[in-house]
Amino acid sequence: MIETLGIVGYGQFGAFLEEVANRFAPGVRVLVHSRRAEPDGSRFFSLDDVCKSDVVIIATAIGQFVDTLDTVIPRLGERSVLVDVATVKMHTVEQLKTHSARSVRPLRFIATHPMFGPHSYSKIGQSLEGLRIVLTDHSLEPAAYDAVKSALKSVGLVVLEMSANQHDRALAETLFLTHYIGQVVTHGDFLRTEIDTLSFGFLMDAVESVREDGDLFRDVYRFNPHCRAVVNRFETAETKVARMLEAFEADD
């Protein structure tokens, strides 16, 4: 029975997690730790207090994950479950296992990636129905892990299970590729017009959904080893298309 949920990090996604937890788990007390907010005993709490929660979610940037683990793990309660919600999984799972091996007692953790955020959540009427969450690794007892899956499904989420490597490979070819194209379109100053086609509108919807996530774009590239290959494939394909157009010109 989960009575307390701790959130470490209060950026855009941390605030989103707080909103979702309060709405879909009203009986659970949510404690937030933010470096930018003083503990008030109501919403914001000290790191020590937050880490004693039954479930502790790390909602900091990927680049801060290792340092956050260093500060969080020694403060965890005896039965606390640490939840990783980072966009990359190979890097975070490796770090979780490394820290678990060093721990005085076994680290109870579950590595996840919610395939949604504030934008997609609001776009479907602030519902979780049909949204996906990936589970890649854990150190929980079988019964506890099954209880986590049941809880996620009970609020409408679709639970997918795969290895961290499978996740990162697929993510590089989907989310990262979307971010990559979004950055190219943004830096090219391509904008909406009065004669937009429906397909161009869909493209710009995607671009605008990731345009402001420059930090995430950088961190996913840094910590997902499959991204470099996707960039290379994209650049190779772009060159092929450019040569195809040149061939068209030569035929004229």
N, C-alpha and C positions, 0 to 999 in steps of 0.2 A: 504494500500500500504506500503510494507516494504522497507524502504530506508537504514536502518542501522542494522547490525547484530553484536552483541558483543559476544565474546568468553572469558570466564573466566577460565584460566587454559590452559597451552600449553605443555602438555605431548604428548604422541603418538596420543591419540584420538583427543585432541584439535587441533593439527597440521593437522590431517586428516580432521576434520570438516572445517578448513580454506580452505584446498585444494578443497573440495567438494563444498563449498559455492562459491568460486571464479569461479569454472567451470560451475556450474549449475544455479547460480544466479549472472551473471556478472554485472547486474545493481545495485546490493546491495553492499554498502560499508561495508567491514568487519573490525572490530576493535578487536584487541587481547590484553588481559592483561595477562602478565606472571610475576611471581615473579623473574624470572631469566633474564628478558630483560628490559632494560631501555626504557621508552617511547621515541619514535622517531617521533611521529606525522604522520607516514606513515603506519606502520604496527602494532607497539606496542603502547599502550596508557595507561594512568592512569586508575585505577579502576573506579574512578568517571566518566571519559569520556565513558568508555565501558558500564557502567551500565545505561547510559542515552540512549542507543540504543533502537530501536523499539523492537527488540528481543534479549534477553540475554540468552546464553546457558552456563550452569554450566558444565564444562568439567574437574573438579577435581576428585581425587580419592574418592571412596565411604566414606572412613573413614574421609575425610575432608569436607563432605557435610554440616554438621551442622554448622561448623565454617564459611564455605563459605557463607551460607545463612545469618548468622549474619552480615557479612560485606557487602553483596550485596544488600539485601532488602532495607536498609535505603537509598541507593544511586540510586534506580531505578527511571526512569522517570515516570511521571504520567500515561502514557499509555503503559509502557513497559510490554512485555510478558516474563515471566521467563520460560525457558525450561530446564527440568530435563532429562538427557540422561543416567542416571546411570543404571548399570546392574541389580540392585535389585530395587523393586518398593514399597513394603510395607513400608520399612523404610523411603524412600524419600518422599512418599506421606503423610505419617503421619507427617513428619517434615514440609512439605509445608503447610499443613492444620493448624498445630499448629502456625506457624509463621504468616499465614494469619489471624488467629483469634486475634493475638496480634497487627497486623498492624493498623496504623492510618487509612489507606484506604485499601479496599479489594485488595488482591494480585492476579494479573492475571497470572496464570501459566498453564502449560500443562506438564504432566508426560509421558515420552516416553522411549522406549528402542529400539534403532536401532539394529537389529539382524545381524549386519555386522560391519566390521572394515576394516583397511587398507589391511589385508591379503585377505579377501574374495573379496574386491573391486578390487584389482589388479589381482586376480585370474580369474575374468571374464572380463578382458580387460578394467578395469577402467570404468565400467558401473554400474548404479544403477538399471537397468532393472531386475525386478523379486526379488530383495532383499526385505526383510520384515522389517517393523517397527511397534512396538506395542505401542498403546496409552492406558493408563490405567486410567487416571483421569485428570480433568481440571477444571478451574473456569472461562472459557471464555464464552462470549455471544454465543448463538447457531450459529449465522451467522459467527462469527470469528472462531469458532471451525470447521465449515464446510469448511471455506476458507483454514484453515490449512490442512485438509484432502485432499482437491482438489489440493493444491500446492504439497503435497507429492506424490500424485498419478501422477501428471503431469510430474514428472521426472522419472517415472517408478517404484516407490516403491509400494509394496503391503502393505496396511494398515490393521492391525489387531487391534480389540478393545476387551479388556477383563479387569477384575478387577485386582487390584494389587496382591491380593492373588492368583488368577488363574495364573497370570504370574509367580509369584515366585515359585509356586508349580511345574509348567511345566519346569521352568528354572533349578530347582534343579535336575530334572530327565533327563535333556538334557545337557545344557552347563556345569553345575557344574559337572555332572557325567563324561563328557569328560575331564574336567580339572583334576578330581580325578584320572581317569585312566592314564592320561598323566603324572601326578606326580609319580604315582606308577611305570610306565614303565621307567621314567627318573631316579628315585632313584634306580631302579633295574639294571641300566646300560644295558638295552636291546637296541641293535643297529641294523641298517640295515646290511644285508649280501649280498653276491653274488648270493644267491639262494632264495631271497625273493619271496614269493608268492604274487599274486595280492592283496589278502585280507590283508596280513601283510603290504604291501605298503600303503594301505588305512589307516590302523591303525597308522602307523608311520606318515603319512600326518597329521592326527588328533593330534597326540602327539606333533609334531613339531609346529603346529599352536598355541598351548597353552603353550608350555614348558616354555617360558620366562615370562609368565603372573603370576608369583608367588604372586605379590601384589594383583592382582584381585582375584585370587583363595582364598587368605586369607580373603579378604573383603567380597566376596560373601558368604563364610561360616559364617562369623561373623554376617552379616546383613540379611541373608535369613534364616528364622526359619525352612524351610523345608529341608535344607541340611543335618542336623543331621540324619533324618530318612532315607535319601538316603544312607548315609555312613553305617548305621546299616543294611539296606537291602543288600547292596553290601557285607558286611562282613559275613552276614548270608549265602548268596548264595555261597560265596567263600568257606566257611566251608563245605557246602553241597557237592560241587564239589570235594573238597579234600577227604571227606569221601567216595564219589562214587569211586574215584580212588583207595583208600585203599581197597574197596570192590572188585575191579577188581583184585588187587594183591592177595587177599585172595582166589579168585577163581582159581588162577593158580596152 
